[in-house]
């Protein structure tokens, strides 16, 4: 059941596929029958993709605790690493950094040189979101040279983490190449889920930064098509956010407003803060008094979740 749920979620072949994947994942978690740690972790991953992060985190924490009690170090390390990644996807950067560091220590205790790759990747993502690029670079060095391309989760999250690090260092062209490599690899593997990684959202923003609005609009449209295969508040809100980034001035406010409204119903605090930030900055460009509440909302969410880069950008906009 767990393997089927995960396979169905990754291919994301429409609304019925999402319902089937979630149903299988919930049967694994709630059946009352004994399941391996791998199966419960796989089910939690499916629920995370389906925007039920709270349930996923509860069960991952339970696996961590149960595995520690039984001294099953691999299971404890695996569940802890996935839990850190889920916290990253939920935009809870401060918690994610702590969880990823703890998971890395578990992986080292288990004997994985340099720590488990997923825990390290989650740590990089959390540190980039917190604006700590020097520590993120140190973490990336731990998995330099590791072969990850046969692992769907680790490989594509690693490419995304590298891209976001490069963007943070002010190298948008390198970041874009990594994201497009990620998207091409997912497509070749038959992975159509829009929220496994957000390569299409990040690359839309970079294409606009690189003054390629036509390419950005096409990328945002591709992201919207992916989102419509896997209907959740997070996927649809992200699709609207990408379209807002690529839109002309006339349409941006409407798209960002709707994105913020939809993402408020999702588990993704980072994306919600970004939607509020983009909306606030667009309103500010128009000298609209509605800008201040939106920027304050972005700042409040970002500060609460440890999203330092978003918080700093919101503060700068509020001072301007």
VENRATA-V417636 format. One record per residue. N is the residue number from 1. RES is the residue in one letter. NEAR is the number of other C-alpha atoms within 8 Angstrom. D_FIRST is the distance of its C-alpha to the first C-alpha in whole Angstrom. Layout:
n	res	near	d_first
N	RES	NEAR	D_FIRST
N	RES	NEAR	D_FIRST
This chain:
n	res	near	d_first
1	X	8	0
2	X	12	4
3	X	8	6
4	X	9	5
5	X	15	6
6	X	13	9
7	X	8	10
8	X	13	10
9	X	13	12
10	X	11	14
11	X	10	16
12	X	13	16
13	X	11	17
14	X	10	19
15	X	9	19
16	X	7	16
17	X	11	14
18	X	15	14
19	X	8	14
20	X	10	10
21	X	14	9
22	X	12	11
23	X	8	10
24	X	13	6
25	X	16	7
26	X	10	10
27	X	9	8
28	X	13	7
29	X	10	10
30	X	6	12
31	X	7	11
32	X	5	14
33	X	4	12
34	X	4	13
35	X	7	10
36	X	6	12
37	X	9	13
38	X	7	12
39	X	11	8
40	X	15	10
41	X	13	12
42	X	12	10
43	X	17	9
44	X	14	13
45	X	12	13
46	X	14	11
47	X	14	14
48	X	11	16
49	X	10	16
50	X	10	16
51	X	11	19
52	X	10	18
53	X	12	20
54	X	6	21
55	X	9	18
56	X	13	16
57	X	11	20
58	X	8	20
59	X	12	17
60	X	15	18
61	X	11	21
62	X	8	20
63	X	14	18
64	X	13	21
65	X	9	23
66	X	9	21
67	X	12	21
68	X	10	25
69	X	7	26
70	X	6	24
71	X	6	26
72	X	9	23
73	X	10	24
74	X	8	22
75	X	12	19
76	X	15	21
77	X	14	23
78	X	8	19
79	X	14	18
80	X	16	22
81	X	16	22
82	X	13	19
83	X	12	21
84	X	17	24
85	X	13	22
86	X	12	21
87	X	12	25
88	X	13	26
89	X	8	24
90	X	11	25
91	X	12	29
92	X	14	29
93	X	15	31
94	X	11	33
95	X	10	30
96	X	15	28
97	X	13	31
98	X	8	32
99	X	12	28
100	X	16	28
101	X	11	31
102	X	9	30
103	X	14	26
104	X	15	29
105	X	9	31
106	X	12	28
107	X	13	27
108	X	12	31
109	X	7	31
110	X	9	28
111	X	7	30
112	X	9	29
113	X	6	32
114	X	9	32
115	X	14	29
116	X	13	26
117	X	9	26
118	X	10	23
119	X	17	25
120	X	16	29
121	X	14	27
122	X	15	27
123	X	15	30
124	X	15	32
125	X	12	30
126	X	13	31
127	X	14	35
128	X	13	35
129	X	13	35
130	X	12	37
131	X	9	40
132	X	9	40
133	X	11	40
134	X	6	42
135	X	9	39
136	X	14	36
137	X	10	38
138	X	8	39
139	X	12	35
140	X	12	34
141	X	7	37
142	X	9	34
143	X	10	32
144	X	6	35
145	X	4	34
146	X	5	30
147	X	5	29
148	X	7	25
149	X	7	25
150	X	6	22
151	X	7	20
152	X	7	19
153	X	7	19
154	X	12	22
155	X	11	24
156	X	12	24
157	X	10	24
158	X	9	27
159	X	12	29
160	X	14	29
161	X	11	30
162	X	11	33
163	X	13	34
164	X	11	34
165	X	14	36
166	X	12	38
167	X	11	39
168	X	10	40
169	X	7	42
170	X	6	44
171	X	9	43
172	X	11	41
173	X	7	41
174	X	10	40
175	X	14	37
176	X	12	37
177	X	8	36
178	X	12	33
179	X	15	32
180	X	10	32
181	X	9	31
182	X	12	28
183	X	10	27
184	X	8	28
185	X	9	26
186	X	11	23
187	X	9	24
188	X	7	25
189	X	6	21
190	X	8	20
191	X	10	19
192	X	12	20
193	X	13	19
194	X	11	22
195	X	7	21
196	X	8	20
197	X	8	23
198	X	9	26
199	X	11	28
200	X	12	30
201	X	14	31
202	X	9	33
203	X	13	34
204	X	16	35
205	X	12	37
206	X	10	39
207	X	13	40
208	X	12	42
209	X	8	43
210	X	8	44
211	X	6	46
212	X	9	44
213	X	9	43
214	X	6	43
215	X	9	40
216	X	14	38
217	X	12	38
218	X	8	36
219	X	12	34
220	X	15	34
221	X	9	33
222	X	9	30
223	X	13	29
224	X	12	29
225	X	8	28
226	X	11	24
227	X	14	24
228	X	10	25
229	X	12	21
230	X	14	19
231	X	11	22
232	X	9	22
233	X	11	25
234	X	13	25
235	X	13	24
236	X	14	27
237	X	14	29
238	X	13	29
239	X	14	30
240	X	13	33
241	X	13	34
242	X	13	34
243	X	13	36
244	X	12	38
245	X	10	39
246	X	13	40
247	X	10	42
248	X	6	45
249	X	6	47
250	X	6	47
251	X	9	44
252	X	13	42
253	X	12	43
254	X	7	41
255	X	12	38
256	X	15	38
257	X	11	39
258	X	10	36
259	X	16	34
260	X	13	35
261	X	9	34
262	X	12	31
263	X	17	30
264	X	9	31
265	X	8	28
266	X	11	26
267	X	11	25
268	X	11	27
269	X	15	30
270	X	12	31
271	X	10	31
272	X	13	32
273	X	15	35
274	X	10	36
275	X	15	36
276	X	15	39
277	X	13	40
278	X	9	41
279	X	15	42
280	X	14	44
281	X	11	46
282	X	11	46
283	X	13	48
284	X	11	50
285	X	7	51
286	X	6	52
287	X	7	54
288	X	8	52
289	X	7	52
290	X	8	49
291	X	14	48
292	X	10	48
293	X	8	46
294	X	12	43
295	X	17	44
296	X	10	44
297	X	10	41
298	X	17	39
299	X	14	41
300	X	9	40
301	X	11	37
302	X	15	37
303	X	10	39
304	X	7	37
305	X	12	34
306	X	11	36
307	X	16	36
308	X	11	39
309	X	9	40
310	X	14	39
311	X	13	41
312	X	9	44
313	X	8	44
314	X	13	44
315	X	10	47
316	X	8	49
317	X	9	48
318	X	9	50
319	X	5	53
320	X	4	54
